[in-house]
Amino acid sequence: MSRTRNTRASRLATAGVAATTATLLAAALSPAAHADARPTRAAAIANAAQALVQHAAALGLTPTESTSVRDVIVDKNGTQHVRYDRTYRELPVLGGDFVVHLKSDGAYRSADRATRAKISLASIVPDVSAPRAADLAVNALRAANLGDALKQVRARPQLVVDALHGTPKLAWRTNAVGKDSLGNPVARTVLTNARTGAQIDAWDSIETATGDGKSLYSGTVPLETTLSGSSYNLTDPSRGNTYTGDAANKTDLCIFGICISRAPSTVFTDADNHWGTGATTDRSSAAVDAQYGTNETWDYYKNVHGRSGIAGDGKGSYNRVHYGNSYNNAFWDDSCFCMTYGDGDGTTFGPLVALDVAGHEMTHGVTSKTAALTYSGESGGLNEATSDILGTLVEWYANNSSDPGDYLIGEKIVRSGFGKAALRFMDQPSKDGSSADYWSSSVGNLDVHYSSGVANHFAYLLAEGSGAKTINGVSYNSPTYNGSTVTGIGRDKLGAIWYRALTVYMTSSTNYAGARTATLNAARDLYGASSTEYSTVAAAWSAVNVN
């Protein structure tokens, strides 16, 4: 699905992974010393802080700017990567993020910056008032929802420095929220020039004990639960106390972008630790799918990439099922650190709790804690593609015979009324009628669910190669822009390369050209600059016209 409520764009994530990338990382980044000699997170932050002082000019830092650590990665060989956010005169800087790369001894190596533009504003006092910015954002929200009679519409402006769109400028970032005629949430973030009132950008922003359960889509699956008194809670203590609750078909009440009342998330309970019937008439069945999807996503990131939980801090998220009325969406929400699933309208979608949906949506959470790819333009397409790619690899990792791995996005939840076999097709994205197979200068103008096609196509080619083939009983036929033949390197290596590119090299403003560079850097780190993997990454990008 998406991070937003835009039903037209309600598409999901699926695709493939297999073996253990943790093994690949260990082999490719083999430590020069014992594991216990690897720098700690605190040491990496201290080393990076010293680098900031020594290389402030090269990083564009001035006395008017401050930084805060967002994420830290320490490789097996001791190489360190510290990611920062930036403020200017205490205002958040959109596009001010950067990653400092350090050698194993803590010495500065290089940096990746979302923008190299110098930040220097004559004043941080806006000419456009906050109420005016709020009105403009509300109008943009109404326009984006095609005249639907929105209710309870509110907007909350925040003054920021926009360094994502050309010369840095003072801007209002306004979150406008409301409810549609069915009572389901809608939201849009609008970036407004604080001097002129002109809209700079806008994007949808709902970014959305051992037992067993009979699921809707994945058969009977194992569940780790918690015994409480004489009954069991659908809470998994082995995965950060992740739990699943019933939203009782209610929605959130949000004002000025802040949710003051959330739909209920009453934790599901069961007397015998055998959950659901596999039918929608039992409300627990959808809960089984949601909890199972969380489990498999958690295990994929931990066992394959060494990441403990969505934020990398070992803490679990939670799920809400049965949200809204015939709600055709599912979304990850950073503010509650939770995953929310609608039941679908029964014509377009069934309940949106399929495994690849869970992997897709929770990957939005991983992206927000790492590269934080801006949800518009080419970076927005890369944000959606990241969820498609890694969410698909979650499905392959699960190796579930009731929902085998494939390169179809959302194939389990679509209904005959949708008119397609799936929401998206990674081997040839244009088969959905709207997505781009190849890059062009206009790709950034597409909806992010369609511009994601370029990276999805790249990912399929990198893993499986070009041409016609049948995988797991599904027929694929992937073309190339330049008529080349690409030989794939497998799903494991695709996952290793994309995850490292996301967490080490990409920034909020990364576009397709930047993604090519980031993945080549990742392939170089993992396999070497003269490796088959490195050359195949280059060939796969050229095959989708990213050169």
C-alpha positions as CSV (number, residue, x, y, z in Angstrom):
1,M,0.0,0.0,0.0
2,S,1.1,3.5,0.5
3,R,1.9,5.9,3.3
4,T,-1.2,7.8,2.4
5,R,-4.9,7.5,2.1
6,N,-5.1,8.2,-1.6
7,T,-7.3,5.2,-2.7
8,R,-6.3,5.5,-6.3
9,A,-2.7,5.0,-5.3
10,S,-3.5,2.3,-2.8
11,R,-0.9,-0.2,-3.8
12,L,1.2,-2.6,-1.9
13,A,4.5,-4.3,-1.7
14,T,5.7,-7.8,-2.4
15,A,8.8,-9.5,-3.9
16,G,11.8,-11.6,-3.1
17,V,14.6,-12.5,-0.7
18,A,16.2,-15.8,0.3
19,A,19.4,-16.6,2.2
20,T,21.0,-14.5,4.8
21,T,22.5,-11.1,3.9
22,A,23.9,-11.0,7.3
23,T,26.2,-13.8,6.1
24,L,27.0,-11.8,2.9
25,L,27.8,-8.7,5.0
26,A,30.0,-10.7,7.3
27,A,31.9,-12.2,4.4
28,A,32.2,-9.0,2.4
29,L,33.0,-6.8,5.3
30,S,35.0,-9.3,7.3
31,P,36.5,-7.7,10.4
32,A,40.2,-7.0,10.6
33,A,40.0,-7.5,14.3
34,H,37.7,-9.5,16.6
35,A,34.1,-8.5,16.9
36,D,34.6,-7.2,20.4
37,A,37.2,-4.7,19.0
38,R,34.6,-3.1,16.7
39,P,33.9,0.6,17.7
40,T,30.7,1.1,19.7
41,R,27.9,3.4,18.7
42,A,29.1,5.9,21.2
43,A,32.6,5.8,19.8
44,A,31.3,6.3,16.3
45,I,29.3,9.3,17.4
46,A,32.3,10.8,19.2
47,N,34.5,10.2,16.1
48,A,32.0,11.8,13.9
49,A,31.6,14.8,16.2
50,Q,35.4,15.4,15.9
51,A,35.1,15.1,12.1
52,L,32.3,17.7,12.1
53,V,34.7,20.2,13.8
54,Q,37.6,19.4,11.5
55,H,35.6,19.4,8.3
56,A,32.8,21.9,9.0
57,A,33.5,24.0,5.9
58,A,33.5,21.0,3.6
59,L,30.1,19.9,5.1
60,G,28.7,23.4,4.7
61,L,28.3,23.9,8.5
62,T,28.4,27.4,10.0
63,P,28.0,28.7,13.5
64,T,24.3,29.3,12.8
65,E,23.7,25.6,12.2
66,S,23.3,22.7,14.6
67,T,23.2,19.0,14.0
68,S,21.6,15.9,15.7
69,V,22.4,12.2,15.1
70,R,19.6,10.3,13.4
71,D,21.3,6.9,12.9
72,V,24.6,5.0,13.3
73,I,25.9,2.0,11.4
74,V,29.2,0.3,12.3
75,D,30.4,-2.3,9.8
76,K,32.0,-5.5,10.7
77,N,35.4,-4.1,9.7
78,G,34.9,-1.1,12.0
79,T,34.0,1.4,9.3
80,Q,31.5,3.9,10.7
81,H,28.6,5.8,9.2
82,V,26.9,8.5,11.2
83,R,23.8,10.1,9.8
84,Y,22.8,13.7,10.9
85,D,19.9,16.0,10.6
86,R,20.5,19.8,10.6
87,T,18.9,23.0,11.8
88,Y,19.6,26.6,10.8
89,R,19.0,29.2,13.5
90,E,16.9,26.5,15.3
91,L,14.7,25.9,12.2
92,P,14.7,22.3,10.7
93,V,16.4,22.2,7.4
94,L,14.6,20.0,4.8
95,G,17.4,18.5,2.8
96,G,20.0,19.4,5.4
97,D,20.7,15.8,6.3
98,F,24.1,14.2,5.6
99,V,26.1,11.0,6.4
100,V,29.7,11.1,7.7
101,H,31.8,8.1,6.7
102,L,34.7,7.2,9.0
103,K,37.5,4.7,8.6
104,S,37.9,1.8,11.2
105,D,40.3,4.0,13.2
106,G,37.7,6.8,13.4
107,A,39.4,9.0,10.8
108,Y,37.2,11.0,8.4
109,R,36.8,9.3,5.0
110,S,34.0,11.2,3.2
111,A,30.4,12.4,3.4
112,D,27.2,12.2,1.5
113,R,25.0,15.4,1.7
114,A,21.4,15.8,0.6
115,T,22.3,19.3,-0.6
116,R,25.5,21.2,-1.1
117,A,23.7,24.6,-1.3
118,K,25.0,27.2,1.2
119,I,22.3,28.1,3.8
120,S,22.3,31.8,4.4
121,L,19.0,33.7,4.9
122,A,18.7,37.4,5.5
123,S,15.9,36.8,7.9
124,I,13.8,34.0,9.4
125,V,10.8,36.2,9.9
126,P,8.1,35.1,7.4
127,D,6.1,37.5,5.2
128,V,3.3,34.9,4.9
129,S,1.5,34.4,8.2
130,A,1.0,31.0,9.7
131,P,-2.8,31.2,9.3
132,R,-2.4,32.0,5.6
133,A,-0.1,29.0,5.2
134,A,-2.7,26.9,6.9
135,D,-5.4,28.1,4.6
136,L,-3.3,27.4,1.5
137,A,-2.6,23.8,2.8
138,V,-6.3,23.2,3.5
139,N,-7.1,24.3,0.0
140,A,-4.4,21.9,-1.4
141,L,-5.8,19.0,0.6
142,R,-9.3,19.6,-0.7
143,A,-8.1,19.9,-4.3
144,A,-6.1,16.7,-4.0
145,N,-9.2,14.8,-2.8
146,L,-11.2,15.7,-5.9
147,G,-13.9,17.8,-4.2
148,D,-14.8,15.2,-1.6
149,A,-16.8,16.8,1.2
150,L,-14.0,16.7,3.7
151,K,-14.8,17.1,7.4
152,Q,-12.9,18.2,10.5
153,V,-10.1,19.7,8.3
154,R,-7.3,21.2,10.2
155,A,-3.8,22.4,9.4
156,R,-0.6,23.0,11.5
157,P,2.2,25.1,9.9
158,Q,5.8,24.8,10.9
159,L,8.5,27.2,9.8
160,V,11.4,25.5,8.2
161,V,14.3,26.1,5.8
162,D,13.8,24.4,2.4
163,A,17.1,23.2,1.0
164,L,15.5,20.5,-1.2
165,H,14.2,22.8,-4.0
166,G,17.0,25.0,-5.4
167,T,18.4,27.9,-3.4
168,P,17.6,27.5,0.3
169,K,14.6,29.5,1.4
170,L,12.3,30.2,4.3
171,A,9.2,28.0,4.0
172,W,6.1,26.8,5.9
173,R,5.7,23.0,6.1
174,T,2.1,22.5,6.8
175,N,0.4,19.2,7.7
176,A,-3.3,19.4,6.7
177,V,-5.6,16.6,7.9
178,G,-9.2,15.8,7.7
179,K,-11.8,13.0,7.1
180,D,-13.6,12.0,3.9
181,S,-17.3,11.4,3.5
182,L,-16.9,7.9,5.0
183,G,-15.0,9.2,8.0
184,N,-11.6,7.8,6.8
185,P,-8.5,10.0,7.3
186,V,-6.9,12.1,4.6
187,A,-3.7,14.1,4.9
188,R,-1.4,16.2,2.8
189,T,1.9,18.0,3.6
190,V,2.2,21.3,1.8
191,L,5.5,23.2,1.4
192,T,4.8,27.0,1.0
193,N,7.3,29.8,0.2
194,A,7.2,31.9,3.4
195,R,8.0,35.0,1.4
196,T,5.7,34.8,-1.6
197,G,3.0,32.2,-0.6
198,A,3.7,30.1,-3.7
199,Q,3.4,26.3,-3.3
200,I,6.8,24.7,-3.5
201,D,5.8,21.1,-3.2
202,A,3.0,18.9,-1.7
203,W,2.6,15.2,-1.0
204,D,0.2,12.8,0.8
205,S,1.4,12.2,4.3
206,I,-0.4,9.4,6.1
207,E,2.6,7.8,5.4
208,T,0.0,3.9,6.9
209,A,3.4,-18.5,24.6
210,T,3.5,-20.3,21.2
211,G,0.1,-20.6,19.5
212,D,-1.1,-20.7,16.0
213,G,-3.6,-18.8,13.9
214,K,-5.7,-19.4,10.8
215,S,-5.1,-16.4,8.6
216,L,-6.9,-15.0,5.6
217,Y,-4.0,-15.3,3.1
218,S,-1.1,-17.3,4.6
219,G,-2.7,-20.5,5.9
220,T,-2.1,-21.6,9.5
221,V,0.9,-19.8,11.0
222,P,2.8,-19.9,14.3
223,L,2.3,-17.1,16.7
224,E,4.2,-16.1,19.9
225,T,1.7,-14.8,22.4
226,T,1.5,-13.8,26.1
227,L,-0.5,-15.6,28.8
228,S,-2.4,-13.2,31.0
229,G,-4.5,-14.8,33.7
230,S,-6.6,-17.5,32.0
231,S,-6.4,-16.1,28.4
232,Y,-3.8,-15.2,25.9
233,N,-2.9,-11.7,24.4
234,L,-1.8,-11.3,20.8
235,T,1.4,-9.7,22.1
236,D,4.8,-11.1,21.0
237,P,7.4,-10.7,23.8
238,S,10.1,-12.2,21.5
239,R,9.8,-9.3,19.0
240,G,9.8,-6.2,21.2
241,N,6.3,-6.8,22.5
242,T,4.7,-6.2,19.1
243,Y,0.9,-6.6,19.4
244,T,-2.2,-6.5,17.3
245,G,-5.4,-4.7,18.3
246,D,-8.9,-4.1,17.0
247,A,-9.7,-0.6,15.8
248,A,-13.4,-1.4,15.9
249,N,-13.9,0.2,12.5
250,K,-13.2,3.6,14.0
251,T,-10.7,6.3,12.8
252,D,-8.3,8.7,14.4
253,L,-9.2,12.3,15.4
254,C,-6.3,14.5,14.4
255,I,-6.1,18.3,14.8
256,F,-3.4,20.5,13.4
257,G,-1.5,17.4,12.3
258,I,-1.6,16.0,15.9
259,C,-3.8,13.0,16.6
260,I,-5.5,13.8,19.9
261,S,-7.6,10.7,19.8
262,R,-6.7,7.4,18.1
263,A,-8.9,4.6,17.0
264,P,-9.0,1.9,19.6
265,S,-6.4,-0.7,19.5
266,T,-7.9,-3.2,22.0
267,V,-5.4,-6.1,22.1
268,F,-6.9,-9.3,20.8
269,T,-7.3,-12.1,23.3
270,D,-8.1,-15.8,23.0
271,A,-8.9,-18.6,25.4
272,D,-7.0,-21.5,23.8
273,N,-4.2,-19.8,21.9
274,H,-5.6,-20.9,18.6
275,W,-6.6,-17.8,16.7
276,G,-9.0,-17.1,13.9
277,T,-10.9,-19.3,11.5
278,G,-9.4,-18.1,8.2
279,A,-12.6,-16.4,7.3
280,T,-13.5,-12.7,7.5
281,T,-16.5,-13.4,9.7
282,D,-14.0,-14.0,12.6
283,R,-12.4,-10.6,13.4
284,S,-9.3,-12.5,14.7
285,S,-8.5,-13.8,11.3
286,A,-7.3,-10.5,10.0
287,A,-5.4,-10.0,13.2
288,V,-3.5,-13.3,12.6
289,D,-2.4,-12.0,9.2
290,A,-1.2,-8.7,10.7
291,Q,0.7,-10.2,13.5
292,Y,2.3,-12.8,11.2
293,G,3.3,-10.1,8.7
294,T,4.9,-8.2,11.6
295,N,6.8,-11.3,12.7
296,E,8.1,-12.1,9.3
297,T,9.2,-8.5,8.6
298,W,10.9,-8.3,12.0
299,D,12.7,-11.6,11.3
300,Y,13.7,-10.6,7.8
301,Y,15.4,-7.4,9.0
302,K,17.0,-9.0,12.0
303,N,18.2,-12.3,10.5
304,V,19.1,-11.0,7.0
305,H,20.3,-7.4,7.7
306,G,21.1,-7.5,11.4
307,R,18.5,-4.8,12.2
308,S,16.5,-5.3,15.4
309,G,13.1,-3.8,14.9
310,I,11.9,-1.1,12.6
311,A,13.9,1.7,14.3
312,G,16.9,-0.6,15.0
313,D,16.4,-0.3,18.7
314,G,14.8,-3.6,19.5
315,K,11.4,-2.0,20.2
316,G,8.3,-3.4,18.7
317,S,5.6,-1.6,16.8
318,Y,1.9,-2.4,16.9
319,N,-0.9,-3.2,14.5
320,R,-4.5,-2.0,14.2
321,V,-6.9,-4.0,12.1
322,H,-10.5,-3.3,11.1
323,Y,-9.8,0.4,10.7
324,G,-12.4,2.7,9.2
325,N,-15.4,1.8,6.9
326,S,-14.6,-0.2,3.8
327,Y,-11.2,1.5,4.0
328,N,-9.1,0.7,0.9
329,N,-5.7,1.2,2.4
330,A,-3.1,0.2,4.9
331,F,-0.4,2.6,6.2
332,W,2.5,3.0,8.5
333,D,2.4,6.0,10.8
334,D,5.7,7.2,12.4
335,S,3.8,9.3,15.1
336,C,2.3,6.2,16.7
337,F,5.0,3.8,15.5
338,C,2.1,1.6,14.3
339,M,0.7,-0.2,11.3
340,T,-2.9,0.2,10.3
341,Y,-5.1,-1.9,8.0
342,G,-8.4,-1.3,6.5
343,D,-10.9,-4.1,5.6
344,G,-11.2,-3.0,1.9
345,D,-14.5,-2.4,0.1
346,G,-14.9,-6.0,-1.0
347,T,-14.9,-5.0,-4.7
348,T,-11.5,-3.4,-5.2
349,F,-9.7,-4.9,-2.2
350,G,-10.3,-7.4,0.5
351,P,-8.8,-6.9,4.0
352,L,-5.4,-5.3,3.4
353,V,-3.5,-7.6,5.8
354,A,-1.5,-9.6,3.2
355,L,2.2,-10.5,4.0
356,D,3.7,-8.3,1.3
357,V,1.5,-5.4,2.5
358,A,3.0,-5.7,6.0
359,G,6.5,-5.8,4.6
360,H,5.9,-2.8,2.4
361,E,4.3,-0.6,5.0
362,M,6.8,-1.3,7.8
363,T,9.6,-0.7,5.4
364,H,8.3,2.9,5.2
365,G,9.2,3.0,8.9
366,V,12.7,1.7,8.2
367,T,13.2,4.4,5.5
368,S,12.0,7.1,7.8
369,K,14.6,6.1,10.4
370,T,17.4,6.0,7.8
371,A,17.5,7.8,4.5
372,A,14.1,9.6,5.1
373,L,13.6,9.9,1.4
374,T,11.3,12.8,0.7
375,Y,7.8,11.6,-0.3
376,S,7.6,13.5,-3.6
377,G,9.4,13.7,-7.0
378,E,12.0,11.1,-7.8
379,S,13.0,10.6,-4.1
380,G,9.3,9.8,-3.4
381,G,9.4,7.1,-6.1
382,L,12.5,5.7,-4.5
383,N,10.7,5.7,-1.1
384,E,7.8,3.7,-2.5
385,A,10.2,1.4,-4.5
386,T,12.2,0.7,-1.3
387,S,9.0,-0.6,0.3
388,D,8.1,-2.6,-2.8
389,I,11.6,-4.1,-3.1
390,L,12.3,-4.9,0.6
391,G,8.6,-5.8,1.3
392,T,8.8,-8.3,-1.6
393,L,12.0,-9.8,-0.1
394,V,10.1,-10.2,3.1
395,E,7.6,-12.4,1.2
396,W,10.3,-14.5,-0.3
397,Y,12.0,-14.8,3.1
398,A,8.8,-16.1,4.7
399,N,8.7,-19.0,2.3
400,N,5.0,-19.6,2.9
401,S,3.4,-22.2,0.7
402,S,0.0,-20.4,0.9
403,D,1.6,-17.1,-0.3
404,P,4.8,-18.1,-2.2
405,G,7.3,-15.4,-3.1
406,D,6.7,-13.5,-6.4
407,Y,7.3,-10.2,-8.0
408,L,3.6,-9.2,-8.0
409,I,2.6,-6.4,-5.5
410,G,-0.6,-7.0,-3.6
411,E,-1.8,-9.9,-5.5
412,K,-3.6,-11.5,-2.5
413,I,-5.8,-8.5,-1.7
414,V,-7.0,-7.4,-5.1
415,R,-10.5,-8.5,-6.1
416,S,-12.0,-9.1,-9.5
417,G,-13.5,-5.6,-9.5
418,F,-10.0,-4.2,-9.6
419,G,-9.5,-5.6,-13.1
420,K,-5.9,-6.7,-12.6
421,A,-4.1,-9.7,-11.1
422,A,-2.0,-7.4,-8.9
423,L,-1.4,-3.8,-8.0
424,R,2.1,-3.6,-9.5
425,F,4.4,-5.8,-11.6
426,M,8.1,-5.5,-10.9
427,D,9.3,-7.3,-14.1
428,Q,7.4,-4.8,-16.3
429,P,5.8,-2.0,-14.2
430,S,3.8,-0.5,-17.1
431,K,1.6,-3.6,-17.0
432,D,-0.4,-1.8,-14.3
433,G,-1.3,0.8,-16.9
434,S,0.4,3.8,-15.2
435,S,3.9,2.9,-13.9
436,A,7.1,3.8,-15.6
437,D,9.4,1.0,-17.0
438,Y,12.3,3.4,-17.6
439,W,13.6,6.7,-16.4
440,S,12.9,9.9,-18.3
441,S,13.1,13.6,-17.3
442,S,9.4,13.6,-16.6
443,V,9.4,10.6,-14.1
444,G,9.6,12.9,-11.1
445,N,6.2,14.4,-12.1
446,L,4.4,11.1,-11.7
447,D,2.6,9.9,-8.6
448,V,5.2,8.3,-6.4
449,H,3.5,4.9,-6.8
450,Y,4.1,5.1,-10.6
451,S,7.5,6.7,-10.6
452,S,8.6,3.8,-8.3
453,G,8.4,1.6,-11.4
454,V,11.9,2.5,-12.6
455,A,13.5,1.2,-9.4
456,N,11.2,-1.8,-9.2
457,H,12.2,-2.7,-12.7
458,F,15.9,-2.2,-11.8
459,A,15.5,-4.5,-8.8
460,Y,13.8,-7.3,-10.7
461,L,16.5,-7.1,-13.4
462,L,19.3,-7.1,-10.8
463,A,17.8,-10.2,-9.1
464,E,16.4,-12.2,-12.0
465,G,17.7,-10.7,-15.2
466,S,16.0,-9.8,-18.4
467,G,13.8,-11.9,-20.8
468,A,11.0,-14.5,-20.3
469,K,11.1,-16.9,-17.5
470,T,8.8,-18.7,-15.0
471,I,9.6,-18.4,-11.3
472,N,7.5,-20.1,-8.6
473,G,4.8,-20.8,-11.2
474,V,4.5,-17.2,-12.3
475,S,5.5,-16.1,-15.8
476,Y,7.6,-12.9,-16.2
477,N,9.1,-11.2,-19.2
478,S,11.3,-8.2,-18.4
479,P,12.5,-5.9,-21.3
480,T,15.4,-3.5,-21.3
481,Y,15.5,0.1,-22.5
482,N,18.7,-0.4,-24.4
483,G,18.0,-3.9,-25.7
484,S,20.7,-5.4,-23.5
485,T,20.6,-8.8,-21.8
486,V,21.0,-8.7,-18.1
487,T,21.9,-11.7,-16.1
488,G,20.6,-11.5,-12.5
489,I,22.7,-12.0,-9.4
490,G,19.9,-13.2,-7.1
491,R,17.5,-11.9,-4.5
492,D,20.0,-12.1,-1.6
493,K,22.5,-9.8,-3.2
494,L,19.7,-7.4,-4.4
495,G,18.6,-7.1,-0.7
496,A,22.1,-6.7,0.6
497,I,22.9,-4.0,-1.9
498,W,19.7,-2.0,-1.6
499,Y,19.6,-2.1,2.2
500,R,23.2,-0.9,2.4
501,A,22.5,1.8,-0.1
502,L,19.5,2.9,1.8
503,T,21.1,2.9,5.3
504,V,24.6,4.2,4.4
505,Y,24.5,6.3,1.2
506,M,21.0,7.6,0.4
507,T,19.7,10.9,1.8
508,S,16.4,12.7,1.8
509,S,17.0,14.2,-1.7
510,T,18.4,11.1,-3.4
511,N,17.1,10.9,-7.0
512,Y,17.5,8.1,-9.6
513,A,21.0,9.2,-10.6
514,G,21.9,9.3,-6.9
515,A,20.4,5.9,-6.3
516,R,22.6,4.5,-9.1
517,T,25.6,6.0,-7.3
518,A,24.4,4.7,-3.9
519,T,23.9,1.2,-5.0
520,L,27.2,1.1,-6.9
521,N,28.9,2.3,-3.7
522,A,27.1,-0.5,-1.8
523,A,28.1,-3.1,-4.3
524,R,31.7,-1.9,-4.2
525,D,31.7,-2.2,-0.3
526,L,30.1,-5.7,-0.4
527,Y,31.8,-7.3,-3.4
528,G,34.5,-5.1,-4.8
529,A,34.6,-2.5,-7.6
530,S,35.8,-5.1,-10.1
531,S,33.1,-7.7,-9.1
532,T,30.3,-9.2,-11.2
533,E,27.9,-7.7,-8.7
534,Y,29.2,-4.2,-9.3
535,S,29.0,-4.4,-13.0
536,T,25.6,-6.0,-12.9
537,V,24.3,-3.1,-10.8
538,A,25.6,-0.7,-13.4
539,A,24.1,-2.8,-16.3
540,A,20.7,-3.0,-14.6
541,W,20.5,0.7,-14.1
542,S,21.4,1.3,-17.7
543,A,18.7,-1.2,-18.7
544,V,16.2,1.2,-17.2
545,N,17.8,4.3,-18.7
546,V,19.6,5.5,-15.5
547,N,23.1,6.2,-16.6
